[in-house]
Amino acid sequence: MPLRPVEIDLTGPEGNAFALLGAAKQYAKLLSWDDERVNALISEMVTSDYENLVAAFDREFGSFVTLYR
């Protein structure tokens, strides 16, 4: 069974900042990131505004997650 591309509509409930933080933790776990790397990303994501959060998420997971508005 082929995997479907992952898409997140930033205007819907999955685009909520808390949902994106949860997704980041989930994808990091699937990629076997260590706790230090996960915590660094989460800290970066919550340091500034929503656009910063989205940019950090996209930088780390944009190769397999498509974000759209």
Rosetta blueprint (number, residue, H / E / L):
1 M L
2 P L
3 L L
4 R L
5 P L
6 V E
7 E E
8 I E
9 D E
10 L L
11 T L
12 G L
13 P H
14 E H
15 G H
16 N L
17 A H
18 F H
19 A H
20 L H
21 L H
22 G H
23 A H
24 A H
25 K H
26 Q H
27 Y H
28 A H
29 K H
30 L H
31 L L
32 S L
33 W L
34 D L
35 D H
36 E H
37 R H
38 V H
39 N H
40 A H
41 L H
42 I H
43 S H
44 E H
45 M H
46 V H
47 T H
48 S L
49 D L
50 Y H
51 E H
52 N H
53 L H
54 V H
55 A H
56 A H
57 F H
58 D H
59 R H
60 E H
61 F H
62 G L
63 S L
64 F L
65 V E
66 T E
67 L E
68 Y E
69 R L
